[in-house]
Amino acid sequence: MSDWIKCSDRLPPEGEKRDYLCLFEYGEMQVTEWLYDKTLGWCFWYGDPSHWMPLPHLPTE
């Protein structure tokens, strides 16, 4: 089972400004922010990925 989510299936919730791991069609992975842009609306900061997944929570210790 994969934790990757296809961008064509769904995107992160609007208003949930945080970082995600994104996969691009040419095989590159990038941590990028999901944010609101005045021109584009809600979008990933770094390009147009094909898949995304939430980052795990930081360790507490």
C-alpha positions as CSV (number, residue, x, y, z in Angstrom):
1,M,0.0,0.0,0.0
2,S,1.4,3.4,-1.0
3,D,1.0,6.6,1.0
4,W,1.3,8.6,-2.3
5,I,-1.9,10.5,-3.3
6,K,-2.5,11.4,-6.9
7,C,-3.0,15.1,-7.4
8,S,-5.8,14.2,-9.9
9,D,-7.6,12.3,-7.1
10,R,-7.3,15.1,-4.5
11,L,-5.2,17.9,-3.2
12,P,-4.4,18.9,0.4
13,P,-7.2,20.9,2.2
14,E,-7.4,24.6,1.4
15,G,-6.2,26.5,4.4
16,E,-3.8,23.7,5.6
17,K,-0.6,25.6,5.0
18,R,2.2,23.0,5.6
19,D,5.0,21.1,3.9
20,Y,4.4,18.0,1.8
21,L,6.6,15.5,-0.1
22,C,5.9,15.7,-3.8
23,L,6.7,13.5,-6.7
24,F,7.1,14.9,-10.2
25,E,6.5,13.1,-13.5
26,Y,10.3,13.1,-14.3
27,G,11.1,11.2,-11.0
28,E,12.2,14.0,-8.8
29,M,11.0,14.3,-5.2
30,Q,10.8,17.6,-3.4
31,V,9.5,18.8,-0.1
32,T,7.4,21.8,-0.9
33,E,4.8,24.0,0.8
34,W,1.1,24.0,0.1
35,L,0.1,27.7,0.2
36,Y,-2.2,30.4,-1.1
37,D,-0.9,32.4,-4.0
38,K,-2.9,35.6,-4.9
39,T,-2.7,34.7,-8.6
40,L,-3.0,30.8,-8.6
41,G,-5.0,30.2,-5.4
42,W,-4.0,27.1,-3.4
43,C,-1.0,25.5,-4.9
44,F,2.3,23.7,-4.2
45,W,5.2,26.2,-4.0
46,Y,7.5,24.1,-6.1
47,G,5.9,23.2,-9.5
48,D,3.1,20.9,-10.5
49,P,3.6,17.4,-9.0
50,S,1.8,14.2,-10.0
51,H,1.6,12.8,-6.5
52,W,2.0,14.1,-2.9
53,M,2.0,12.8,0.7
54,P,2.1,14.4,4.1
55,L,5.4,14.5,6.0
56,P,5.5,12.5,9.2
57,H,5.4,14.4,12.5
58,L,8.7,15.4,14.0
59,P,10.0,13.3,16.8
60,T,9.2,14.5,20.3
61,E,12.5,13.3,21.9
